[in-house]
Amino acid sequence: MKKEIHPQYFADAVIKCACGAVYKAGATKQEISVEICSKCHPFFTGKEKLIDAAGRVEKFRAKQRKAAKK
């Protein structure tokens, strides 16, 4: 292996989520900020959060209902 080309490795890097959860893992950065983690992701929590921007979810559901009637 070539010397001086690999980034520094931090075995105890801190990963902070927007929900407040803090994890320790190995990484090439000492501190990492993430928006979503396993404690707040809908797949892991079982809670579905729909962010409706300009009624898109309702338009989609209306199309589904219309298609199901045909």
Secondary structure as GFF3:
##gff-version 3
##sequence-region A 1 70
A	DSSP	beta_strand	10	17	.	.	.	ID=ss1
A	DSSP	beta_strand	22	27	.	.	.	ID=ss2
A	DSSP	beta_strand	31	34	.	.	.	ID=ss3
A	DSSP	alpha_helix	42	45	.	.	.	ID=ss4
A	DSSP	alpha_helix	56	69	.	.	.	ID=ss5
###
